[in-house]
Amino acid sequence: MGDETCLKKNKKKRLNRRKEENKGTNISDLPNALICEILSNLPTKEAIRTSVLSKHWRHQWKNIYKFELKEESHDRRENFKDFIKRLLRGCNNSLSLKKFCLSCEVGEDAALINIWLTAFISSGIEELILDFESVTEQLYFPEGVFNSPTLKKFHLSMPFALILPLNYNFKNLKELTLKHVVFQDGPSTQQLFSSCRSLQDMTLVDCNWMNVGTVCICSPSLQSLTIREWNDDDEEQEEEEEENGRNQPPSQCQIVIIGSKLKTFSYDGDMANHYFFYCTGSVVNASVCIRAWQSSLENAFFVFKMLKAFPSVEKLSITDAAIETLCHAPCLIQHLPRFNKLTELQVQTDMPMNFPCAAFITILRNSPCLQTLEFDNKGIYAAEEGDGAGALSIPACFGSHLKKITIHGFSGNSLELNAIKYLLRTMPVLEEFNIYSSAYVVNSVGGVDRLEDLYNKIIAFPRASQDCDVYLE
């Protein structure tokens, strides 16, 4: 009897010990602040579904500080609209969001979208991301957004006119992204950029500047500026405009950029507008991507001005189209700036590039400290061994600093081999030569054997650096 009583006591102790060990692991016992943090980092639909976990969790989703509402996450548009309707009803105007993301088509629902914007965007908003498509009517944002002292990040993609209130001030905005926005006129656009006194990062993608004329981007805190402006490739629209006699070249905007603290600048486009740079010598990372080369002196001067604006750049990315455009203006090539701090140069090639062209050799010659050179996508060629590059003089960096070369898109023809042979025999400090073959070579019949033959041929080329490792993949 005594043994039985002892066993019961021991069993009870074990059960109590297990309860103590498991105490705190119940999700209902988690602190509300932690629950809020967990739910705020879930997709909004999933966060709301946690209301079925327990009574304690039933209304916890109403306290989250981030909503992401994306039409693409719903099977049908009506389901998306119904979800938001139920969401607003459940919130009962009790939301206090810090981050809000809305991505959807507008279509005929502009009035409904305006209601959503008013309901979800609070005065304490910190991050606002809006992506709209098929906009045919004006959208209006709560006026409090444009004077919010808490707003730090604003992303707006909207192929329609951006109408701002008369008085606003993005005094604490750090990051601004505008995509496909139609700027209303010069004064309102200038006011927009001038109001962002604390802005550090600005991205402008395919915006419509035709109504602006002239504008100045001069935020005193701006550190990164990205601009993309691609011309529309809508052939049907061009044909219609020709028939109606409206096929006039779009008016170009004059964009002045003043950036005493600017560190990163990226341009990707078709030279649709005019750019003027002042106090941009602080830029250390620059990208000049022209999509298609053009032979006019005006376009060559466009590229020249951009390169001239960044004399202290340390990392530069440039397209073969930009280099080819410069080649049609010999009078500008001889005035290209020296890049005394440039250590990394990447050339983005849409077609195999003639390596020893005058503009490119001059850029190399003006970069005495260059250490890394990369040809991305389509690689390089030389019509003959060196193709007259010697007549342009071997760049100083070849003999003193250049240690790594990478070539992508190698197909193994004789012209490419000429370029590789020239590079190997003119670089005494080269340590690494990486060659990545094109998918066509690898996937073709006998591709592996051909790569091995090419590798054996390349490593047999004379090399100025005996310590150089050559890789072919």
LOPAZA-765400 format. One record per residue: y, x, z of N, C-alpha, C in turn. Coordinates in steps of 0.1 Angstrom, whole numbers, plus 5000, padded with zeros to 4 digits. Example, Ala and Ser with C-alpha at 12.3 -4.5 7.8 and 13.67 -1.06 7.14 Angstrom:
<zases>
494351325078495551235078496751325078;497851285071498951375071500051295079;
</zases>
This chain:
<zases>
498850085000500050005000501250095000;501250195008502350285009502550364996;501450394989501550464976502150374966;501850244966502350144957503850124959;504250124971505750104974506450234969;505850344971506550474967506650474952;505650434945505650424930506750334925;506950214932507950124928509350184930;509550254941510850314944511150424933;510150504930510350614920510650554906;509950444903510250374890511650324890;512050264901513450204902514450314901;514150434907515150544906515250594891;514050604884514150644870514950544862;514750414864515550314856516950334859;517350354872518750364875519350494869;518550604869518950724863519250704848;518350634841518450614827519750524824;519950434833521150354831522450434833;522350524843523550614845523750704833;522550754827522650844816523150774803;522850644802523250564790524650504792;525150514804526450454807527550534799;528350454792529450514784529050534769;527850514766527450514752527550384745;527750274752527950144746529350144739;529350094727530550094719531650014725;531249914733532249834739533049904751;532450014755533050094766534050194761;534150214748535050314742536550274745;537350364747538850334750539450274737;540350174739540950104728541650204718;542250314724542950404715541950474706;540750504711539750574702539250474692;539050344696538550244687539550234675;540850224679541850214669541850324659;541650444664541650564656540450564646;539250514651538050504643538250404632;538750284636538950184626539950214616;541050284620542150324610541650414600;540550484602540050584592538850524584;538650404586537650334578538350254566;537650234555538150134545538450004552;539549944548540049824555538949714556;538249694545537149584545536149614556;535749744557534749784566535249774580;536549804582537149804596537049654601;537349564592537449424596536049374600;535049424593533649384595533149424609;533749524615533349564628533549454639;534249354635534649244645533349174650;532249184643530949124647530149204656;530649324659529849414668529749364682;530849314688530849264701532149184703;532149114715533349034718534549124719;534349244725535349344727535949394714;535149394704535549444691536149334682;536049214686536349094677537749104671;538749154679540149154675540649294674;539849394676540249534676540949574662;540349524651540849564638542349524636;542849434644544249394643545249504648;544649594655545449704661545549834653;544849834642544749954634546149974627;546450104624547750144619547750174604;546550154598546450184583545650084576;546350024565545649934556545549994542;544349994536544250024522543649904514;544549854506544149734498544049764484;542849774478542749814464541949704457;542449654446541849554438540549604432;540449734429539249784423537949774432;538249764445537149754455536549614456;537049514448536549384448536049344434;535049264434534349224421535349144412;536049054417536948974410538348974416;539348954407540748944412540948834422;540348724420540448604429539948644443;538848724443538248764456539248854463;539948944456540949034462542048954468;542548854460543748774465543248694477;542048634477541548554488541348644501;540948764499540748854510542048884517;543148914509544448934515544948814522;544748694516545148574522544548554536;543248574537542548564550543048674559;543248794554543748904562545048864569;546048814561547348784567547148664577;546248574574546148464583545548514597;544548604596543948664608544948744616;545848814609546848904616547848824623;548248704617549248614623550548694626;550948774616552248844616552348944628;551248994633551249084644551049224640;551149254627550849394622552049484625;551649614628552649714629552049844623;552049844610551349954603552250074601;551550194602552150324600551950364585;550750334580550350364567549850244559;550350224547550050104539549850144525;548650104519548350134505548050004498;548649984487548349864479548249904464;547049874458546849914444546249794437;546949744427546549624420547349604407;546849514399547649464388548549354393;549749344386550649244390550549114382;550649134369550549024359551548914363;550948794364551848674367552048654382;551548744390551648724405552748804411;553848834404554948914410555448844423;555548714423556048644435555148664447;553848664444552848674455552848824460;552948914451553049064455554249084464;555349024460556549034469556348984483;555548874484555248814497554348924505;553448974498552549074505553349194510;554249244501555049364505555949334518;556449214518557249174530556449164542;555249114541554349084552553749214558;553349304549552649424554553549544557;554749554551555549674553556449644565;556249724576557049704588558149814589;559049794598560149894600559650024604;558450034610557950164615557050234606;557050194593556150244583556450394582;555350474581555450624579555050674565;553950604560553450644547553150514539;553850514527553750394518553250434504;552150374500551550414487551350284479;552050274468552050144460551750184446;550550134440550150154427550050024419;550949994410551049864403550849884388;550049794382549849794368550249654362;550449654349550749524342551949454349;553049524351554149464358555049404347;555349274348556149214338557449144344;557449144358558549084365558949184376;560249164380560749254390560049244404;559749354410559249354423560349394433;560349334444561349364454560649414467;561249514473560749574485561649534497;561049524509561849494520562949594522;564149554524565249644525565149744536;564349714547564149804558563449934554;562649924543561950044538562950154534;564050114528564950214522565950274533;565850224545566650284556565750314568;564450324565563550344576563650484581;563850504594563950644600562550704601;561550624600560150674602559450714589;559950664577559250684565559250834561;557950884560557851024556557251044542;556450954538555850974525555950834517;556450844504556550724496556050764482;555050684478554350704465554550564458;555150564446555250444438554950464424;553950394419553550394405553750254400;554750234390555150104386555850114372;555250074362555850074348556849974346;557949984354559049884354560249944360;561349874359562649924364562549924379;563150034385563250054399564550004404;564649894410565949834415566049864430;567049934434567249974448568449894454;568449874467569649804473570849894472;572049834474573249914473573350024483;572949994495573050094506571650124511;571250254510570050304515570050454518;569150494526569150634530567750684534;567050764525565750814529565950944537;566650934548567051054555565951144560;564751084563563651154569562451164560;562651124547561551124537561151274534;559851304535559451444532558751454518;558051344514557251354502557551224493;557951244481558251134472557451154459;556751054455556051054442556450924434;556950944422557350834413556550844400;555850744396555050744384555350624375;555650654363555850544353557150464356;557950504365559050424369560150434358;560850324356562050324347563250334355;563950444354565250454361566350364355;567050294364567950194359569150254352;569750354358570950414352571250544359;572250624355572550754360573050744375;574050664378574450664392573450624403;572650524400571650484410570550584411;570150654400569150754400569650874408;570950914406571551024414571650994428;571950864432572050824446570650834452;569550804445568250814450567850954454;568151044444567751184447568651244458;569951204458570851264468570651214482;569951094483569751044496568551104504;567751184496566551244502566851384507;567651394518568151524523567051604529;565951544534564951614541563651634532;563751594519562651594510562151734508;560751754509560151884507559251884495;558751774491557751764480558151644471;558351674458558751564448557851574436;557251464432556451454420556951344411;557251374399557751274389556851274377;556151164375555051154364555451054354;555651094342555851004331556850894334;557950934340559050834342559950824330;560650714329561550684318562950714322;563550814315564850864319565950814309;565550734299566450714288567750644292;567850584303569150514307569950604317;569450724319570050804330571250894325;571050964314572051054309571951194315;572551204327572451334334572251304349;571351394355571051374369570851514375;571051524388570851654395569851634407;568851714407567851714418568151834426;568651814438569251924446568951904461;567851854465567551834479567551974486;568251994497568352124503567052174509;566152084512564852124518563652124508;563952094495562852084485562152214484;560752204485559952324484558952314472;558652194468557652184457558152064447;558252094434558652004424557652004413;557051884410556151864399556651764389;556751794377557251704366556251694355;555851574352554951554340555651454331;555751484318556351384309555651394295;554751304293553951304281554551194272;554751224260555151124250554051024248;554450894246553350794243552750824230;551450814229550650834216550250694211;551150594212550750464207551150454192;550250474183550450474169550850334164;550250234169550650094165552050064168;552550104180553850084184554850164175;554550284171555350364163555450304149;554350244144554350184130555250054131;555149984142555949864143557449894143;557750004150559150044152559750094138;558850154130559250204117559550084108;558749984109558949864100560249794104;560549794117561749724121562949814122;562849934116563950024116564450074129;563550074139563950114153563250244157;562750314147562050434151562950554152;563850544162564850644165564250734176;564650864176564150954186564750914200;563950914211564450874224565550964228;566550904235567650974241567051074252;567551194252567151294262568051294274;567451314285568151324298568451474301;569551504307569851634311569551644326;568551714330568151724344568451854350;569351854359569751984366568951994379;568352114380567452144392568152254400;568452224412569052334421568052344433;567452454435566452474445566452604452;567352614462567452744469566152774478;565452664481564252684489562952644482;563052624469561952584461560952694459;559652664463558552764462557652744451;557452614447556452574437557052484427;556952514414557452434403556352414393;556152294388555152264378555752174367;555652214355556052124344554852114334;554651984330553551954321554051844312;554351874299554851774290555151814276;555951734270556251754256557651784253;558351844263559751884262560651764258;560451654265561151534262562551534267;562851614277564251614282564751764283;566051774286566651904288566651944303;566352064306566352114320567252234322;567952234333568852344336568552384351;568352514353567952564366568952654372;569252624385570152704393569552744406;569652864411569252904424567752884426;566952914416565452894417564753024418;565453124421564753254423563753264434;563653164442562753164454561353114449;561153064437559953014433558853124432;557753104438556653204437555453154430;555353024428554252964421554752874410;554552904397555152824386554052794376;554252674370553352634359554152574348;554052634335554752584324553752544313;553452414313552452364304553052274293;553052334281553552254269552252214262;552152084259550952034253550652074239;551752074231551552114216552752204212;552352314205553452404201554352344190;555552384190556552334180557352454176;557652464163558252584157559752594158;560452494164561852504164562452594174;563652654171564252744180564652664193;564952534192565352454204564152454214;562952424209561752424218561452554223;561552664215561352794220562352824232;563552784230564552804241564252724254;563552614252563152534263562152614272;561152674265560152754272560852884278;561752944271562453064275563253034288;563952924288564752884300563852874313;562752814311561852794322561352924328;560953014319560453144323561553224330;562753214324563953284329564353244343;563953114346564353054359563553104371;562453174368561553214379561253364379;562253444381561953594380561153644392;561053574403560353624414558953564415;558453494405557153424405556053524408;555053484416553953564419552653514413;552653384410551553324403552053234392;551653254380552153184368551053134360;551153004356550252934347551052894335;550552924323551252884311550252854300;550652754291549652714281549852804268;548852804260548952874247549952814238;550152684240551152614231552552664235;552852694248554152744252554352884246;553252964247553353104242553553104226;552853014220552953004205554352954201;554952864209556252814206557252934207;557053024217557953134218557853234207;556653244201556353334190557253304178;557653184177558453144165559953174167;560253244178561653284181561753424185;561553524176561553664180562853704187;563953634184565253674190565153644205;564353554210564253524224563253614231;562153654224561053734230561653854237;562453924230563054054235563854034248;564253914251565053884263564353814274;562953814273562153754283562353834296;562353764308562653834320561453924325;561754014334560754094340560254024352;558954024353558253954365557654064374;558554124381558154234389557154204401;557154074405556254034416555053954411;554853934398553753854393552453934394;551453874401550153934403549053854397;549253714395548253634389548853554377;548153574366548553504353547353424348;547553294346546553204339547153154327;546353164316546753104303545752994300;546252864299545452754296545452734281;544252744275544152744260543352624255;544052544247543352434240542552474228;543052594222542352654211542252804214;541252874208541153014211542553084207;543053164216544353224214544353364208;545253384199545453514193545953614204;545153694210545553764222546753854220;546853934209547954034208549253974203;549453844204550753794198551953844206;553053864199554153934205554653874218;554753744219555253684231554453714243;553053704241552153724252552153874256;552153964247552154104250553454144257;554554074254555854104261555754054275;555153934277555053884291554253984299;553154034293552254134300553054264303;553754304293554554424294555654414305;556154294307557154264317556654234331;555354254332554654214345553954344350;554654444355554054574358553054564370;553054464378552154454390551054354388;550854304376549754204374548454254378;547654174386546354214390545254134385;545554004382544553914377544953834365;544153834355544453764342543253674339;543653544336542553444333542953364321;541953344312542153264300541253144302;541853034304541052914308540752824295;539552774295539052674286538552724273;539452784264538952824250538952974247;539453054256539353194254540353254244;540053374239540953454231540153524219;540953574210540453644199541453744193;540953834185541753934178541153954164;541953934154541553934140540854074137;541454184142540754314141540754374155;540154484156540054544169541454574174;541954494184543354514189544354444181;544054414168544954334159546354374160;546654504160548054554160548654554173;547854534184548454524197549054664201;548454764196548854904199550254924195;550654864183551954874178553054814187;552554724196553454654205553554724219;552754834220552654914232551754854242;550954924249549954874259550754844271;550654724277551454694289551054794301;552054824309551854924320550854874330;550754734332549854684342548454714338;548154734325546754764321546254894327;547154984328546755124333546955144348;547555044355547855074369547454964379;547454834375547254724385546154624381;545954604368545054494364543654524367;543054444377541754474382540754364378;541154244374540254134372540654054360;539754034350539953944339538853844338;539253714335538253604334538553534321;537453514313537653444300536653324300;537153204297536353084296536153044282;535152974279534952914265534453024255;533753124259533353234250532253184241;532353194228531353154219530553274212;531053394213530353504209530653554194;531753504188531953544174532653684174;532753744162533253874161534653894165;535453784163536953794167537053794182;536253724189536353724204535853864209;534853914203534354054207535354154204;536154144194537254234191538254244203;538654124208539554114219538954174232;537654144234537054204246536954354245;536654404233536554554232537854614234;538954554230540254614232540654614246;540354504254540654494268539854604276;538654614273537754714280538254854279;538654894267539055034265540455064268;541254964273542654994276542954974291;541954954299542254924313541455014322;542055124327541255224335541055184349;541755084354541555044368540854904369;540354854358539654724358538354734366;538154634375536954634384536054514380;536554414374535654294372536054224359;535154204350535354134338534354014337;534853894339534053774339534153694326;533053664320533053594307532153474309;532753354307531953234308531753174294;530553154290530353104276530552954275;530752904263530952764261529652684262;529752564265528452474267527752474254;528352484242527752484229526752604228;527152724233526352844232525152824241;525352784253524252774263523252674258;523652554253522752444250522152454236;522652544228522052564214520652624215;519952604204518652664203518752814203;517952874212517953014214519253064221;519952974228521153014234521053124245;519953114253519753214263519553354257;518753364247518453494241519753544234;520553454228521753504222522753554232;522853494244523653534254523253674259;521953704260521453834264521853934254;521753904241522053994230523554024231;524353924233525853944234526254034246;525554004257525754084269525454234267;524354264260523954404257524954464248;525554384239526554444230527854474237;528254384246529454404253529454524263;528354534270528254644279528154784272;527854774259527854904252529154944246;530154854248531554884243532155004252;532955084246533555194254534455134264;534455194276535255134288536155244294;537355204296538255304302537955314317;537455204323537055204337535555214338;535055314344533555324346533055244358;534055194366533655114378533754964375;533954924362534154784359532754714357;532654604364531354524363531654414354;530754394344530854294334529854184336;530354054337529453944339529553844327;528453804323528453704312527453584316;528053464317527253354321527453244311;
</zases>
